[in-house]
């Protein structure tokens, strides 16, 4: 069955000399927003990150110039200043520019930095939010960010600071004791140090932990372990990865809907509290 998608006529126009900072989501093209599709359809230049899925790049206008500007830890990458300068130069040339970033531009995506540089240069811009991997990627792993039987708070943390090391500006003991669920971005490389700080801060070594690699793509893998064992598991995996720590990980046997598509039998009561829940 085939169908064509018609975008609403009321959507905004990408004007010449503008830059749209667009979130591409964690991988699956189906997670793009309508605004994102609209921007890709109009752009004559797309500056994209390394983690943007090829299927999403294919949705750009056939005539659009595609410019790779991906930054990957430990690999040759353009400097952030060079990327921002390129965006400014393209806009000043009268291009219709889309800056396509994995996940959400404003969630550990340097979108805020690029937007500030555009403001400084007097370049008009628009932000198109995307589905961040800490939400959408976990959902594709069958792990909710929140659930009323496990947590009423969640904290997003980066495991990779400006220097490339574990961020020192984080109060790790307070984090360990204050948030029932932690979702870590870019933490695979430093999982040993992060785990040490969390356990020393009061986190249980036996706390359920999941590492989700290449989330929401055809290469997605999910490793479920404990906090103390997470560093050893991390050594066997490749980025990009999202790490989630907390009892929400225990819901995966019931909510792994992707696994169910391939025949996995789901558990109806993974937390063992079905009777109590039905009484509420």
C-alpha positions in Angstrom: 0.0 0.0 0.0 1.4 3.4 -0.9 0.3 6.9 0.2 1.5 10.4 -0.1 1.9 12.8 2.9 0.5 16.3 2.3 1.8 18.9 4.7 -0.7 21.6 5.9 -0.6 24.8 3.9 -0.4 26.8 7.2 3.1 25.6 8.1 5.8 28.3 8.2 8.0 29.2 5.2 11.7 28.7 5.5 12.9 32.1 4.2 16.2 32.8 2.5 18.9 33.8 5.0 17.3 31.9 7.8 18.6 28.9 9.8 16.2 26.3 11.3 17.7 24.2 14.1 15.8 21.0 13.7 15.8 18.0 15.9 15.8 14.7 14.0 14.9 12.5 16.9 16.8 9.4 18.0 16.8 7.5 14.7 13.5 6.3 13.4 12.2 8.7 10.7 8.7 8.2 12.0 9.6 10.2 15.0 10.2 13.4 13.0 7.8 16.2 13.6 5.7 17.8 10.9 7.7 21.0 11.3 10.9 19.0 10.7 9.6 17.5 7.5 8.4 20.9 6.4 11.9 22.4 6.9 13.6 19.5 5.1 11.3 19.9 2.1 12.2 23.6 1.8 15.9 23.7 2.6 18.4 24.3 -0.1 21.2 23.5 2.4 21.2 20.9 5.1 24.0 20.8 7.7 23.7 17.5 9.5 25.2 15.7 12.5 26.9 12.3 12.4 24.0 10.5 14.3 21.2 11.5 11.9 19.8 8.4 10.2 20.4 8.1 6.5 16.6 7.5 6.0 16.0 11.0 7.4 18.6 12.6 5.2 16.8 11.0 2.2 13.7 13.1 3.1 15.5 16.4 2.2 14.7 18.0 -1.1 16.6 16.2 -3.9 18.2 19.5 -4.9 19.5 20.4 -1.4 23.2 20.6 -0.7 24.1 18.1 2.1 26.9 19.2 4.4 28.2 16.8 7.0 29.2 18.5 10.3 29.2 15.6 12.7 31.1 15.6 15.9 32.1 12.2 17.4 34.2 11.7 20.5 37.7 10.4 19.8 37.3 10.9 16.0 38.3 13.7 13.7 35.5 16.3 13.9 34.9 19.9 12.9 35.3 22.4 15.8 32.1 23.9 17.1 33.2 27.4 16.2 33.7 26.2 12.6 30.2 24.8 12.4 28.6 27.9 13.8 30.7 30.1 11.4 29.5 27.9 8.5 25.9 28.4 9.4 26.4 32.1 9.5 28.2 32.2 6.2 25.5 30.1 4.5 22.7 32.3 5.8 24.5 35.4 4.6 24.7 33.9 1.2 20.9 33.9 1.1 20.6 30.1 1.6 17.6 28.4 3.2 19.5 26.5 5.9 18.5 23.5 8.0 20.8 22.6 10.8 19.8 19.0 11.4 20.7 17.5 14.8 20.1 14.1 16.4 17.5 14.0 19.2 16.5 17.5 20.3 18.7 20.5 19.6 18.4 21.9 23.1 19.1 18.6 25.0 22.8 18.0 25.2 22.9 18.9 21.5 24.8 22.2 21.4 21.8 23.8 19.7 21.8 26.5 22.3 25.4 27.4 21.5 24.7 27.6 17.8 21.6 29.7 18.3 23.6 32.1 20.4 26.1 32.4 17.6 23.3 33.1 15.2 21.9 35.8 17.4 25.4 37.4 17.7 25.7 37.4 13.9 22.2 38.8 13.4 20.9 35.7 11.7 17.2 34.9 12.1 16.5 31.4 13.2 13.8 29.0 14.3 14.0 26.0 16.7 12.2 22.8 15.8 12.3 20.5 18.9 12.9 16.8 18.4 12.3 13.7 20.3 15.2 13.3 22.6 16.9 9.9 23.0 16.4 9.9 26.7 12.6 9.7 26.1 12.1 8.2 22.6 15.2 5.9 22.7 14.1 4.4 26.0 10.5 4.0 24.8 11.9 1.9 21.9 13.7 -0.2 24.5 10.5 -0.8 26.4 11.6 1.4 29.3 9.4 4.4 30.3 11.1 7.4 31.7 8.5 7.6 34.4 5.9 5.2 35.9 3.7 5.9 38.9 4.8 2.7 40.6 8.5 3.4 40.4 9.2 7.1 40.2 7.7 10.6 40.2 11.0 12.3 39.2 13.6 11.8 36.5 17.0 13.5 36.0 18.9 13.8 32.7 22.6 13.9 33.0 25.5 14.1 30.6 28.5 11.9 31.3 30.7 13.9 29.0 31.7 17.4 30.0 33.3 20.2 28.0 36.7 18.8 28.6 35.7 15.3 27.5 35.9 14.0 31.0 33.2 13.3 33.6 31.6 16.7 34.5 32.9 18.1 37.8 30.1 20.6 38.2 27.6 17.9 39.2 26.9 17.2 42.9 27.1 13.4 42.5 26.2 12.4 46.1 23.0 14.6 45.8 22.2 13.2 42.4 22.7 9.6 43.7 20.3 10.2 46.6 17.9 12.7 45.1 16.6 11.2 41.9 14.9 7.8 41.6 15.7 7.5 37.9 18.8 8.8 36.2 19.1 8.9 32.4 22.7 9.4 31.2 23.7 10.7 27.8 27.2 10.2 26.4 28.2 8.1 29.4 29.6 4.9 27.9 33.3 5.9 28.0 33.2 7.0 31.6 30.8 4.5 33.0 33.3 3.2 35.5 33.9 6.6 37.1 30.3 7.6 37.0 29.3 4.3 38.6 31.9 4.8 41.3 30.7 8.2 42.1 27.0 7.2 42.3 27.7 4.2 44.5 30.0 6.2 46.8 27.2 8.8 47.0 24.7 6.2 48.2 23.3 4.5 45.1 22.7 0.8 45.5 25.2 -1.4 43.5 22.3 -3.7 42.7 20.1 -1.1 41.2 18.6 -2.1 37.8 20.5 -0.5 34.9 20.0 -0.7 31.1 22.4 0.5 28.4 20.6 1.2 25.1 22.8 1.5 22.0 21.8 3.0 18.7 18.3 3.5 20.1 15.3 3.6 17.8 17.4 2.4 14.8 17.6 -1.0 13.1 20.8 -1.6 15.0 19.4 -1.0 18.5 20.7 -3.3 21.3 19.7 -3.3 24.9 21.8 -4.7 27.8 20.1 -5.0 31.2 22.4 -5.3 34.2 23.1 -3.8 37.6 24.8 -0.5 38.4 27.9 -2.2 39.7 28.2 -4.4 36.7 27.4 -1.6 34.1 31.1 -0.6 33.6 32.0 -4.1 32.5 29.0 -4.2 30.2 29.8 -0.8 28.8 33.3 -2.1 27.6 31.6 -4.5 25.2 29.3 -1.9 23.6 29.7 0.9 21.0 28.3 4.4 21.2 25.9 6.1 20.8 24.2 4.9 24.0 21.7 6.0 26.6 22.0 4.6 30.1 19.1 4.5 32.5 19.4 3.7 36.2 16.4 2.9 38.3 13.4 0.6 38.9 11.8 1.6 35.6 14.3 -0.8 34.0 12.3 -3.6 35.7 9.4 -2.8 33.4 11.2 -3.8 30.2 10.0 -7.5 30.3 6.5 -6.2 30.1 6.9 -3.2 27.8 9.4 -4.4 25.2 7.0 -3.9 22.3 9.7 -4.2 19.7 10.7 -7.6 21.1 7.0 -8.7 21.0 7.0 -8.0 17.3 9.6 -10.7 16.8 7.8 -13.2 19.1 9.0 -12.3 22.6 6.4 -13.2 25.2 5.7 -10.2 27.5 5.2 -10.4 31.2 2.0 -8.8 32.5 3.1 -8.0 36.0 6.9 -7.3 36.1 6.8 -5.4 39.4 4.6 -8.0 41.1 2.0 -5.4 42.3 -0.8 -6.0 39.9 -3.4 -6.6 42.7 -2.4 -3.4 44.5 -2.5 -1.4 41.3 -6.0 -2.6 40.4 -7.2 -1.6 43.8 -6.3 2.1 43.2 
